[in-house]
Amino acid sequence: MDEDEIQRFKEERERLNDIIMDHAGLETKRFFNLDSQVYEDGQIPVKWKEMMGLVASTVLRCDDCIEYHIIRCKKEGVSDSEFEEALSIALVVGGSITIPHLRKAFELWDQLKEE
């Protein structure tokens, strides 16, 4: 995934989120706000939070979420060994059904490293 693809992914995500917000009630808006706030730096560094988000997204098998957190992990300076260890946790928690998602995750990780 090159910079243009990452930018298109971000723009499409933002466009679709805007559509949700056009229809959203108070509860949905509060949820989206909480989602943004919880990933901010706090007692747990952003880098670790992104790795936790990656693990949870992998266990839940949400490809869009996995992609988002991989991009964020790369931006936050996650190392290859940290990335692999996080996905090992996802595999243990989620089981073999997560393997197709691991394949895509490592492929994207390698693509991001090449840039």
Secondary structure, DSSP 4 states (H G I P E B T S, - for coil): --HHHHHHHHHHHHHHHHHHHHH--HHHHHHHHHHHHHTSSSSS-HHHHHHHHHHHHHHHT-HHHHHHHHHHHHHTT--HHHHHHHHHHHHHHH-GGGHHHHHHHHHHHHHHHH-
